[in-house]
């Protein structure tokens, strides 16, 4: 399934889907009002419909093909007992087939004898029979088991690979029978060998039917036939195949006595995987009967298996070793066994019986939720879980395998999780926990998409750090006795060593360590079987992928404490593990401990990388640079080109900014000659909530100080004038008084030399009525920080609210008051609470602030930030990803946070789905004032209801596009709608972003997700030789400038000098070119005076002027051209303003008051006239079109020397 669909709307069930209805609820009960199915249930029902497979189209002519295969298998050549070496040589010479013996191949002097007989039984088993396949699964196969006769085996053939040697020989004869069958020549294509579930002990035969007309459609589905040899259920005694028994014994001398031989056998380590594999060979029919019984007793069993199959597939799980060893079969078996497993609570209907964990009367969604809850609450890694009965008579120790145990204690006596590893079991439980938490969280509006649609197996998105580790060559591998006894294969054994080493080294720094193994490949029947690793030489090495999820609280610790020096045994083990890195240290409390000290001053992820590289080099002999590659997870290396994230420096810069604000607040409160008492000074700037792309240049003489915005609140007073224009002038007088008093106060306390300069600035002066805010105060602390302060008046807000509701006023007056009220509340009510919220979560989540900065850099790189998408909207989107990270856990690194945010943007259908960031249970942010009209619907109002109301009022989305609400902003439009007042005192409301820009945001996010998916290091193309190439984060930040019509290339040198104050903003081009740079960075080049803050960035001023001239703000769709630019900071952009011509401003008839420059149409074509127009009147009306050349010339005049070049993009 696609990882980022906006919304599943597929309704075509042709192809391989059938038309059955499987709603997991009773329609009669629903119509009677007994219950109403939830949205999750309805979406699940639709998923089941779309997931079903039409088995008649899956394998056309299946009955005839399978019958012919069965006939061919039953006609194998037979012979009596022959020594294995002679039988193998004779067969391979006579036929072009290599016998797929497991390694090590049988010795030439082996006394083992082989014989051949016709199979005892041939049956079709698996998901094809049970009808539990899904349309989106990676491969389709029909499993045909061939039971080998018991007479081929001896009592001790379970020892030393004897059974598997005979099995491989039997399989080779089946391959010969299939390849030489006349009946199958026209129906079967390639016949190859493969490993069943990547198990090197179990080669199978894979036959691919030839392509037919039925499978050559738009989405062809290739269904293969897998022929699997097996044995009878009572072939070997079960007591000999317990998990604590050894079945791989070294060859003993012929003269050894029985007592010594028994002692040696007792000392040999157990072989649980070998024993379980051999035991599973006899359980195919037993489990087929078990699943058939469950399907008959529970009508929802098959649908529950389909849901489980989808859930597992989206998380990368399957029945093979490489995919975790837990797939659709294990899920179905677990469901069936839980229906037979007694619960701790007794049934209420019968005092003598115990109720089962799963009731057959449950629906498919109820069964799915119950199984997920069972997986989330059961740790079967550390303690064996016994199903369908009590523990075996031999005790629990006899089923402990050192790996996860889900033991079927029925007649089958098998651990169905024997193919799982410690890391795959940990990952499965984590996914189950997250899904269980999601399904319990009623605050999440969409529980379905994270559960079944979102792909959670893309490692770059799933883990905080991803390593690509080269496997050692077979010659360099250390093959000890335990490695030979494992039988998982060399790659699996190496992965287990890497997992155990990293898990112990990182300790509580890592919440999860997962190892992804490369899948095994099939091979031609005429070639020798490959080793368990797909690579044999150093030229074509094999790789494993290690994913690590960190604990953000502990990962930054740079000192680790070991055991005390007095504990000799533990200290010795500690030093053996860590080598020279361990050292003894005495601490202040007098204790002497083994200690590890890691490099301080680096990021937490870089420190974890240092630990991982060191321990893998020390313990496993890997070369840190050649054998270990960090694919993602270290911000300093991965994203240095975009945002240089240096945690120590950045944290210090943001801390200095907040300390400067604290100083400002203290200075303001210390002023005694202000008529009103200061109630609060609130920060509203991104720099004061650790959310700017670049850290604020606080206490930096090299970079001009940019003002950080704050709002001053006075205590309620009746002294304010009862007139909006008079209130604005009163605020101006307050600012003048505060500036003078602050300079005098600081001069007095600084010994006569003022360390503060204040400047009063004017804004909104073009509005004739003067009702908007007129002034602000720039406060510049010498070489420290700069602030821009505005004043809040509670009376002003009350007057605007009263005018908005006063129906006796004219409509335009009320509309203007409404826009002024929205601007006032956004600045003085919503933004302070938003600042408090973001600051709180920046402290709670260490990766939150770096993620915001990276996501803003992405928006800026694609010309969307500030101009079209507000910074507050971006911050709320990232906060939602951290608070609701399903299907993953909360990201601990900025890179992972960025990729998951892009994944959310790619899936978010903003047309019908609101974004509600619920922080009520996670923060102490103050609620919105109850008198606030933005909360008129109440904090508990359903965001979906409000969005539906907006869509009904504004179906074309001319006023509201994105609906982004939060606990402190329930209206959903404070940050996504731009309110302004025109010079004629008319209120204007525009969406921010517009519909076109929002669609571009989604398409860019989807393109980024495709890049991440294509560069997934766990794909089959990238595992061995990394054919897909390495993941390069800068690919995500490259803007697609070819999509625009016009590119305005700005003069970066002039912009930089303007920002630093070296050039006057009104200087002409000739003066600009002759000006020399100032010798002193903090002095003006012309006057030598101290720098003061700029009213606005020069690029931002240019954009504001262009948007005002062409009425193109926020892509309103009114003006002829729409401009795109990112962050105004010159360090974060490419100094290019991109523009698109508005297609809605097309050719028209001439009229007065045209919005821009037009010219007559050169051709004689005219637009089609309406039926109600008089043709005689319109025949002579001239047609005009937008004069693009003139508009570009106007833009060049407006920009002046700031614009270096105007490029018109040509499209082929």
N, C-alpha and C positions, 0 to 999 in steps of 0.2 A: 504493500500500500504506500501511497505517496505520503511523505512525512509532513507536508505542509499544504493540505487542501484548505481552501477558504471555507467551503461548506460542501458536504456530500450531497449532491443532487442527482446522482446516477439512478435512473429508473429503468434503463434498458436491461432486460434480463435474458436477452438472446445469448447465443454462444453456448456456454456450458451450464448456465443456471436453469433450474427448473422453476415451475410456477406454483409450488406449494406454498400455502400460507402457514406461518408458524408463530403467530402472536403468542407471547408467553403470558397471556392472561385470558381469563374467561370473558368472552364478549357478552354473554347473557348476564353474568354477574355485574359487569361494568354498566350495562344498560339499566340494570335494576337499581343502580346507585350503591351497590355494596362497596365498591372502591373505584377509584379513577386511576388508570395507569399513568405513571409519571413520564416525564419527557425521556428519561433514561431508558425506560422500558420500551417506549415507542421507537426510539432510535435503535435500540438493540434488536427489536423485531425487524426493522428495515435492514440492519446489518446482516441478520441471518438470511433474509431473502436474497441479498446481493452476494452472499458468501457461498450459497449452495452450488453444488456441481451437478450438471446433467451428465450422469454416468453413461447414458446411451451415446453421447457425443464425445465423451472423454477418450474412449478407446473403441473406435468403430470396428465392428466384427470381433468384439472381445471374446465371445463364446467360442467361435471357431478357432481363433488364434490360441487361446488358452488350452482348448482341447488338443490341438496339434502339438503344442509344447508339452503337454502331459504325455501324449503318445510317444513323442521323441525321447523324453526322459525315461519312460518305462522300458524303452528299447535299448538301453545301454548294454555294451558288451560285457560279458561276465567271464571270470576266470577264477581259478583256485588260488590258494596262498602262494605268494612269491615274495622273496626278499625285497625290501623297499628299494634298495639301490638298483637291483636288476629291473624291477617293475618300472621304476621311474625312467631309467635310461632307455628301455625298450619303448615305452610310450612316447617319450619326447622325440626319439629318432623316427618313429613311425608316423607321428602326427606333428603338424606345425603348431603345437600347443605346449607352452611351458607350464608345468605344474606349480600353482601358487602356494608353495610351502611357506609357513611362517619361519622367521629367523630365530635361531640358527637352523639351516636346512639339515635334514637327517644325515648322519655320518655315513660314509661309504661302507663301513664295517658293521653297520647297525644290523641287529638280528630281527628287527621288526618285519613282519610279513603283511603283505597287502593282498586283498582279494576283492572281487567285484560281484555284486548281485543286483538284481532289479530292486528298485525302491519298495519299501513296505507301504508307504502312502504318499500321495501327492495331493496337496490341498492349497486353496487360495485363502489367505488370511489378511489381516491388517485393515487399514482404513477404507480400502476399496470395498470390502465385504460389509463393514460396519457403516458405510456411507458417512464418514466423518472427515472427508477432505474439504478443503476450502479453495475457492477460486484463486486466491492470491498467494497460495503457497509456492515455494521456489521450485519444487520438482514434484512431478506426479509419477507414481509407480504402483504397479500391481505386484504384491508379494506372493510368490508361490513357494511353499515349503516342500522339500523332498526329504521324507524320513528314511534314513539309511537303515537297513536291516540290522537287528541285534547280532546276527551271526557273524557280522564282519568284525566285531570287537571282542576283546578279552576283558577279564575282570579288572586288570590294572592299567587299562588304556587311558585312564584319567591322568596318569602320571607322565611327566616329562614330554608334553606335547604330542603323545602318541595319538590321541583322538584327533587332534587337529591335523596331524600328518595324513591320517586316513581320510579325513574330511576333505582336505585339499585334493587328494588323489581322486576321490569320488567326484568332486566338482569338475576336475579336468575331463573326466569321462563324460560328464553331462555336457560340457562345452563341446566335446567332439560330436556327441549325438545331436545337439542342436544345430551345429554348423553343417553337418552332413545330411540333415533331414531334407528330403525332397519337398515335403508338404510345407515347410517353413521358408523355402527359398524365396518365394514371392511376397511373403508377408513380413519377414524380419529383415532388418538392415544390419547395423553393426552389432557385434557380440563382443563384449569386453568383460574384464575382471574389475572388481572394485572391492573396497573394504566396507563391510556392513557397519554403519555407524562409526567409521574411522577406526574400527577395532582391528589392529594388525593380526589378530588371531582368526578373524572371520572373513576370508575372501568369499565373494559371491559372484554370480554370473548375471550380467545386465544385458538384456536384449532390447534393442530399440526397434519398434515396428516402423515399416517404411511409411513415408508421408503419403497421406491420401487426400482426396479432394475435400474431405470434411475437416481437415486440420490445416488447410492452407488459407485461412481467412485472415482478417485483419490482426487478430491476436491468436496465433496458433498455439495450441497446447500440446506438448509432446509428452505422452505417457509411456513409460518404459515398463518392462517386465523384469522383476528381480527374482532370480531363482536361488533359494537359500537352502542348503543342506542342513539337516538337523537330526536329532536322535530320539529314541523312545524315552518316555518319561521315567521308566524304571531301569534304564541301562546301567547306571552306577548308583551305589548306595549314597544316600544324601548325607550320612554322617561323615563320609570321606571328603565332602565338598563344603564343609563348614568354613566360615570366614577365618577361623583361627587354625586351620589346617594347612600343611605345606604339601603341594603337589608337584613342585619342581625341585628335584633332588639331584645333587651331583652324583656322578658315577662312582660307586664304592668298589674297592678292590674285591676280587672274587674270594679272597681268603679271609675277609672280615667276618667275625662271628656275629651271631644274631643280636647279642646284648649290646655290643659296640655300635652296630647299625641302628638299633632302636634309640640309643642315646644320641647319635648324630641326628636322626630324624626329629627328635624332640627339640634339639637346639636350633634347628633351621627356622628361619622366620616364616610366617604364614604367607600365603599367596591369595589374598581375598579376591582380587580382580580376576585372576585366572580361574579360580573356583566358581565365581559368580557367572563368568562367561560360559563355562562348561555347563553349569546348572541351567542357565537361560536357554541353552540349546534344546532342552527337553520340555519347554513350557509354552510353545507357540499355540498348540491346540487348547491347552488348559486356560490360557488367557483369552483365547477366542470364545470359549464357552462362558467364562466369567463376564466378558463384556456383552455377549448376547443375552445373558440372563439379566444383566443390569438394564439393557435396552428394552427388554420385555416388561420388566417390573416398574420402570420409570419412563413415562412418555416423554419427559424433557431431557433424558440422558443424552441423546444425540445432539440436541441443540446446545446443551451445556458443554459438550466436547468441542463443538464448533467455536463457541465463545472462548474457551480455554486455548484452542489452537490459535485463534487470532491474537489473543493477549500474549501468548508466548512468542509468536512470530514477530510481533512488533517490538519485542524486547530481545530479539536475537537468539532465542532458545530453540533447541531442537534435540532430537534423540541421539545425535552423534556426539563423539567425544569433543570435537572442535566447537560444537555449539552448546556445550554445557551438560549434555547427557540427560536432559529433561525436556521431552517434546510432547507431541500430541498423544502418543501411546501411553507415556507415563502419566499424563494428565487423566486420560480415560481410565487407566487402571486405578489411579488414586481415587477418582470419584466412585468407581465401583466398589473398591475396598472400604471407603468411608461409609458406604451404605450398609456394610456388614460389620462395621466397627462399633462397639458399644460405647455410649457416652457415659460420663461419670454420673450424670443425672438419670435416675430411673424414670421409665415411662409412667405417665399418670394413668394410662389405660390399663395397665397390668402390673401388679405388684411383684410378680415373679420374673418379669422380663426387663431387660435393659434397652432403652431406646438407642437407636443408631445415631451416629453423628449427623448423617444426612438422611432425610426422609424421602422416600420415592415420590411423595406427593408434592414436592417443591417444584417451582417453575425453573426454567433455565437460568434466568438472572439470579434467582435465589441460590441455586446450586453454585453458580459462578462466584457469588459473593462469599458463600460459606467456604468454598475451597480456598479462595484468596485469603480469607481470615485464618484458615487452618495453616496455610503456608507462612503467614506473617507471624503467627503466635508459636509455631513449632520450630525449635532449633534442633533439627535432626543431624546437625554436624557433630555436636558434642555428646548427644545422648540418642541412642537408637530409638526410633519410633516404630512400635509394633502395631500392625493393622490386621483387621479381620480375625482377631483372636488374642490369646494370651502369648506370653513369651515362650519360646521353645523349651522343651525339657532339658536341653543341654545348657540352658542359662543364657543370659544376655551377653556374656563375654564371647559366646560362640558366634554371635552375629555382628560383633564389632569389627569393622573393616579398616578403621583409620580414615575413612571417608564417610560422606553422608549415608545414613541408613534409613530407608523406609521399607521395613521388613514385612513381607506378606507371610503371615504365620499360618495361612491356610494350607491346603494340600500342595501348593506350589513351592512354598518355602524359599522364596527368592527376595533379595533386596532389589526392588525395582529402581532404586537410585544408584545402582552400582557403577554406572558410567559417569556419575557426577563427581566433581572435584570439590575441594574445600572452597575454592574461589567462586565456582559457579553456584554452589549452594548459598554462599553469602550474597551473591548478586540476586539470586531468585528471591531470597527472603526480603532483601531491601526493596525490590520492586513490589513484592506482595504487600509490604508495610505501607509503601507510598500509595498503592492503589486502594488499600483498605482505608487509610486516612482520607483519601479523596472521596471515596464513596460515603464516608461518614460525615464529611464536611458539607453541611447544608448551605453554607455561604457561597460555595462554588456553583455558579449558574450552569456551567457546562462540565459535567462529569464524564460525558461520553467520549469526547475527543481525546483527552489525555489517556483514557483507559484503552481504547481500541484503535484510534486513528493515528495518533502521534507516534512516530518511530522513535524508540528510546535506545536503539542499538548503534547509533552513529557515535563513535567513540569521542570525536572532537567535541560533541555536545554533551555527552554523558559523563565525562570525567574531567576533573580539574587539571590533571597532568597525564599526558599520553607518551609512553616510551616505546620505541621500536628497538628490540634487542636481537642481535644476530645470534643464531644458534651455533654452537661449536660444531666443527666437522666431526664425523664419526671417529676419525683417527685421534682427534684431540679430546674427545669426550672421555670422561672418567667412568668406565663401565665397571662398577663394582658388583658384588654379589646381589646387593639389594636392587640395583638398577635392572639386572637380568631377571629378578623375580617379579618386578612390577608388571611387565608385559603390556604396559600402556603404549610403549613406543618411546624412542629417544627424545622426540620433541616434547612429549607430555612430561617425561621425567625432568627435562631441563626446565620446562615451565613451572613445574612444582618446586624445583630448587629456587628459581627466581622468586616465586610467590612467598615461600617460607622465609627467604632472606630479607626481602623488602618488608614484609609484614612485621618481622621482628625488629628490623632496624628503625622503621618509622614509628612503631608503637602507637600511642594514642594520637599521633599527628594524622594518621590515616583512618578514615571511617571504613573505607573499602579498598581492597586491592584485587583487581581482576586481571586474569591472563587470558588473552584470546589466541587460540592455536590456529595454524593454517589448516584448512580442510585437505583431506587426502584426495588424490585424483585417480580416475580409472586408468587402466592400461590394457593394451591389446593382448589377446589371448596368446599370441605368438611371442610375446616379450616376457622376460623374467619379471617377477613381482618386485616392485620397488621396496626400499627400506621404509620404515615407518616415518622417516623424514622425507619430504619431497626433493631435497637437495642432497647430492652425494659428494660434491666437490666444493672447494672454496670459491670457485668461479661463480657458482650459482647457489649462494647460501640461502638458508631458510631463516625466517624471522618470526618472532612472537611479538605480540602487542600487549603492553602492560598499561592498564588504566587505573588511575589512583584518584579517589575522592577524599579530600582532606577535611579535617576538622579545623575550621577557621580559628577557633579559640586556641588550639595547641600548636598549630603548624609554625607559628612565628617564634617558638621557644628556641633560643640558641645555646642553652646549656642543659645537658641531660645528666641526671644523677643516677649512678649505679649503686651496687651494694656497698656496705661499709667494708673497710679494710679488714675488720676482724673476721668476716665471713670468708674464709680462705677458699672454699669450694666454689661459691658463687662468684667471687672476685676472679678466680682463675677462668671460669667459663666466660665471664664478661670480657676479660682481656683476650681470650682466644677468639671470641667473635669479632671484636672491634680492632684488634691488633694494636699498632702503634698509636692509634688515635686516642686510646684510653689513657688517662693519667690520674694520679692521686692528687686530691686537693683538700686542703683544710678550710672549713668554713667558719663563719663568725660564731656559730653555736658550739664550736669545738669538735664537730664531727669530721671524720676523714672518710671521704667517699671516692669511689671510682667515678670519674667525670669525663664527659665529652663536651668539648667546646667547639662550636661551629662559627663560621665567619659572621661577625656582627655587621650591621649596617646595610645588609642586603634584604631583598624582599623575602617574604616567607616561602614563596614558591621556589625561588632560587636556592634558598637554604635546603629545602627538601630535595631539590635536584642534586645539590652537593652531597647530601647524605646518601642518596640512591646510587650515584655514580661511584662514590668511594666504596660502599659496602659490596657492590657487584664486582668491582675490581679486586677487592681484598678477598672476598669469600669464593667467588667463582672464576677468578682469573680473567675477567673480561677487560678489554681495553676500553678505557672510558670514552675516547673520542671515536674510535673505529667501530666498536661493537654496540655502543649505546647512543641512540639518537632521540633527543627530546622533540617530539612532533609538535606538541603544544603544552602550555602550562607555565612558561616563564615569560612574564610580561616584558622584562627588560630586553629580551632578544626578539620575541615574537612581534611586539607592537611598538618597538622603539622608533620606527619611521613615522608612526602616526601620532602617538602620545607618549613621550618619555616618562613612564611611570616609575618614579623612584620613591618608594614609600617613606623613607626617612625624611628626605628633603621636602616632599609634598606635604606630609603631615605637619612638618615644622612650619611651612608657609601658610597652610590653612589655620594652624594654631595661632600664628602671629596675627593673622587677619582678625580672628575672633578676639584675641587679646587687645588689638587696637580698637575694636568695637567696644569692648568693655571699658577701655580708657575713655572713649568718647562718651559713653553713657554716664560714667562717673563725673566727667567734666560738665556735662549738661545738667545733671542733678545738682551739682555744686553751685550753679549760678543762682544768685539770690535776688537779682533785680528783674526777674521775669514776672509779669502780672499773674500768671496762672501756674499752678503747681504741676510739675511733670509727673504724669502717671506711668508712662512706659515709653521706652525707646526700642522699637522692634526692627530687627534686620529683615530685609526682603530681597537681598542680592544673592545670586548663586555662589559667589565667592565666600559668603558667610555661612553657607551650608555645605561646603566642600564639594561643589558640583560644577565648577568651571573646567573647561577643557585643559587649560593651563593653570597652574597655581597662581594666586594673585601676587603681583610684584611688590609685596610688602617689604619695607626696609631694603629696597634695592635701588641704588643710584643709577643703574644701567638702563632701566626700563621706565618709561613715563608712568606715573601713577594713574590708574583708572579709578573713577569714583565708585564706591560701593554704596548701594542705595539703602536708606533706612527711613523709618516713619516715626515721627514724634507724636505721642498722644498726651493730651492734657486732661486734667480732671474736668468732669462735667461742670459747666459754668453757664450762668444766664447772661454773661456779659457779651457774648457773641452777638453781632447785629443780625436781625431777622431778614437778611437779604443776601442772596448768593453772591452778587457782585461785591457787596461790601465785605462779605466774609473773605473773599479772595484777597482783597486789599488789606484786611486785618491780618491775614496770614503773612502777607508780604512785610508788613510792619513788624510782626513777630520775628521773622527771619532776620531782618536788619538788626533788631535789638539783640537777638541771640548771637549773631556774628560779632557785633561790637563787644558784647559782654564776654564772649568766649575768648577773643583775642586779648582783652584786658586781663581777664582772669589768668590765662596762661602766661602772659608777660609778667604779671605780678609774682607768680610762683616760679618763674624761670629766671628771676633776677634781672628783669628789664628787657630781656631779649625774647620776643614772642616766638614760640615754636609752632604756632598755628596761624594760618592765613584763611580767611573766609571770603567767599565771592557769592553774591546773589545773582542767580540766573533766572531768566524769564522763559516761559513756555506757553503755548496755546494763545499767543497774543493775536493770532489772526482771527480768532473767534470773536465776532462782534459784540456779543452780549457780555462777555467777560465772566461767564458763570463757571467755566472750567478752571482747574487749578492753574494759577498764573506764575508761581515762583517756586524755586527751590534754593537751597543753600549748599554750596560746595565748601566743605571743611577739609583743609589740607594740613596734615601734620608733617612737619619738615622731615623728609627722607624716611617717612614711616608708612603712612597710609592716607587715602583720601576717601571722603564720604560725601554722598549727596542726600540731603535730608529734606523731606517734605513734611507738612503738618496736617494732621487729621483733626477735623472739627465734627463733633457728634451732631451739632445742630445742622450742619450742611447736609449730612446724610438724612436727617429727619425731614428737612425741607424737601429734598429730592424725592423721598419716599411718599410724602404727602402730595406732591405735584403729580407723581406717577399715577396715584389712585384717584385724583380729583377729576371726575368726569365732566365738570363744568368747563375745564380748560380745553383749548383746541387740541386736535389730535397731534399736530406736529410739536406742540409744546410738551405734551405728555411723552411723546416718543423721544424727544431730546432729553427730558428729565430721566427717562428710563436708561438711556445710554450713559448719561453722567453718573447715575446711581450704580450702574454695573461697573464703570471704571473706578468709582470710589470704593465700592466693596471689594473689588479685586485687589486694589492696592492696600487698603487699610484693614480688611477683615480676612480675606482668603490667603493672601500672600504671607502674612506673619504666621498663620497657622501652618501653612505649607512649609515654610522655612523651618519651623519647629519640628514638623513631622520628618522631613528629610534629614535634619541634623540628628534626630533620635536614632533613625535607622542606619545612618552612617556610622554611628557608634556601635550599634548592635551587630551589624554585618560588616566585617572588615573589607570585604570585596565590593561593597555596595557603591562607595564613592568612586573607586577606579572604573567600575562598570559604567556608571553614569557618564563619566568622562569619555570612555571609549565609544559608547553609543552616541553621544553628542558629536564626537568626532566623525562617526559614520554619517550622521545626518548632515553635518557640515560639509563633508567631502562630496556629498551628492547634492549640494546646493539647496538643502531643505531647511536647515536650522535657522531660527529667529525670523527669517523672512516669511516662512510659510508654517513652520511647526514651532511652537513656543518651547522654551527650555523646560518649563514646568510640565508640559505634556510628556516630554521625553522622560523626565524624572519619575512621573507617576507610572509610566509604562514599565520602566525598569523596576520600580518598587513592587509592582504587581508580579513580575517574574520572580522576585525574591520571596515574596509572601506566599505565592501560589506556584511553586516550582514544578508542579506535577507535569510529567511522570517521574521527574528526577528529584533529587534533594537540593537544598539551597546551594548555589554555586559558591565556591571558596576562592576562585580566582577571577580576575576581570575578563580574561579571554573567554572562559566558559560562560560567564554572564552575558557577554556580548552575543555569542552564538545562540544562546537560548532566547535572548530578546529578539534577535532576528527571526528565530523560529516562531516565536509568538506573533510577530508582525506578519509573517507569511501566512499563518493560519487564521488570523483575526479577520472575521467578516464584519467590518465596522458598519456596514449598511444596515445590518439587522441585530448586531450584538453590541450592547454597551460594555464599557470597561468600568468596573466598580472596584476600586482599591479599598478594601475593608481593613482598616487599622484599629478598629475599635477595641479588639481584644488583645492588641499587641503594643499599644502605646497609651500614653497619658495625655494625648493631645486634647485640648479643650474643645467641646462641641461648638457648633455654629450657633450664634445667637438665635433664639426662638423667634424673634421679631423679624429676622432676615427673610425677605421674600424669596430668596434663592432656596430656602428650606421650607417653603410653604407647604410642600407636599409631605414634609416630615422626613427625618433622617432615615426612617424605615421604609420610605416609599420604594417600590420596586423600580430599579433603573430601567428594566425592559418596558414597563408601562410608560415611563417618561419618554423613552426613545420612540416608542410607537406613537405617542402623542405628537412628538416633533415631526415624525415622518408624515403624519396625516396633515399637519399644518403646513409643512414645507416638503412636499414630495420630491421636488427637484434639488433639494439640499442646497439652496441658495443662502441660507443663514446658518445652518448647523450641519456639519458632516460627521465629525467624530464626537462621540459622547463619552467623556472621561470624567467620572465622578470619584469622589473619595469621601472618607468619613468627615473630613473638615470642609468638603466642598460638594454638596449634594446636588447642585443644579446640573452638573455635568457639562456646562458650557463656559465656565469662567475662563478656562485656559484654551478653549478651542473656538472661541468666537471673539473677534476683534471689534471692540466698540470705539467709535470716534465721533467727533463733531465737526461738521463741515464749516467753512467760513461763513456760510449763510445761517449758521446756528441750527442745522438740521442733524438729527441723530442718525448715525450710519452703523449698521451691524453687518459684518462680513465673516464668513467661515474662515477659520485658521487651523488647519489647511482647507483649501477648497477641495471639491470632489476630484478634480483632475490630479491635484498634488497628492491626495490621499491614495488614489489608485496607483500613482507612480511609486509612492512609498511601499505599497504592498508588492508591486512587481519587482522593485529593487531588492526587497527582503527575500522574495522567492528566488531571485537569481543568485543571491548570496548563499542561500541554503543549498541550491543546486551545486554551487562550487564546493561547499563543504562536503556534500554527499559524494561528489565525484572524486574528491581527494581523500575519501575515507580509507585509512590504512588497513582496515580489516576486510576490504573487498578482495575477491579472489585475484584480481589483476594486480593489486598492490602488495600482496603478502610476500611474494617470493623476490621479485626484482623491483618493486615499487614502480611499476609501469605507469601508474597514474601520476607520478611526480609528487614531490613534497607539497604539503599545505603551506601556502605563502599568505600570511594574513593581509599583506598589502593589496592583494587582489580584491578584497572586500571593500577597499577604500578608493578604488580607481573610478572616477566619475565617467559616465558615458556622455561625453560632450557632443558626440555625433547625433544625439537625439534632439539637440536644440537647433534653433534657426539662426541665432545671432550670438556671437561671443564677444564680450567687451573685455579686452586685455588691459588690465590696469597697470600703472607705473608703480611697481613695488618700491622703488627707491624713494620716490616722492612720498608715498604713503608712510613709509617708515620715518622719514624726516618730519612729516606733518605730525605724526603721533608723538614724536620726541620734542616737538615744539621748535624745531630748527627752521621752519618755514612758516610764514604767516599764511593763514587760510585764504586771504584775499590777494596774495602775491601773484603777479603775472608770471607767464612762462619764462620770459627773459630773465626776470629777477631770480626765479627759481633756479635756473640753470647756472647763474653766476654765484649763488650763495655758497659759501664754504661752510663745512661742518664746524660746529663749535668745539673748542678745545676741551671745555668742561661739560660733561654729560648732563649735569643738573642745572645748567644755565642756558638761557635763551641765546641763540647765535647772534642776534642783532642787538639786544639791549643789555645782556648780561644779568638780567633779573632771574629770580627763581622761577622754575616752571610752575604753572598752575594746571589743573586738570582741564581736559578738553570737554566742551559741552557734549560732544558725541564723536564717535570715530568717523574719519573722513569718508570711508566707504559707506558707512551707515547713513551719513548725511546725503551722499549722492543717491543711494537707494531710496531714501525717503523723498527726495526731490523728484526723482524719476517716477515713483509711484503716485505722487501727488499730481504731477503734470499729466500723466497718462491714465490716472484713475485705475491703477493696476495692483493696488495693495492686496496681498494675500490671494492673488489669483481670483479676483472677484468676478471675472468674466465680463466686465464692463469696458475696460480699456482695450486698445488695439494690440498691446504687447504685455507680456507677463515676464517679470524678472526673477531670477533665481541666484541666490548667493548663500554662502554658509556663514560661519562665524566671522565677525568683523575683524578679529585679531589677525594681524598680518602673518603671524607665525603659523596659523592653522589652516590657511587657505592657499589656493594657487593663483590668487589675484585675477580671477576671471569671473565676471558677471555673465551668466548665461540668460538667454531670453527666448521666448516662444511667441510667435504671432498668434493672436487670438482668432481661431477659425470662426467664432460666432460673429465677429465684426467683418461681414462680407460685403460684397457689392450691393449698393442700394440706390434709391433715387435721391436726388439732391434735396436737402432741407437746411434750414438755418440751425445754428447752434450745434454743429457737428462736434463730436467729442475729440477729434484729432484732425490731422492733415489728410485730406482726400484729394483725388485727382480724377478727371473724367476717364471713363473706360474707353480704351482705344477701339475695341471691337463694337459691332452693331448689335450684339446679342443683348437681349433684355430678359429680365426675370419674368417668369410666368405670372400672369396677373390673376387676381382673384375674380370670382364670378360676379361679385357685387360692385366691381369698379367699372367705371365708364371707359370703354376702350378709346373713345375719341379723345378723352381728356388725357390719357396716359401715353398716347402714341409718341408725343414729342418730349416727354420728360427725360432729361439726360441721366445716365447711370454713372455713378462714381464708385471708386474703390480706395482702399487705404493706400496712401502715398508712403510706401515703406522707405524709399530713398530719402525723402524729406525728414521722416521721423528719425532715421539714423543720423542725419546731419544735425538735427536738433539735439540729439543725445550727445553727439561729439561736442557741440557748443556748450551744453550744460556741464559736461565732465571736464572740459578744458584739458589742462596738462595731466589731470588725474587718469585720463584714458589714453593709453599708448597706441592701441590699435582696435579697430572694429572689424571683426571677421564674420562674413556671411557664410554659414555652413552650406556647402553644396551636397546634395544627395544624388547618388547615381540612379 
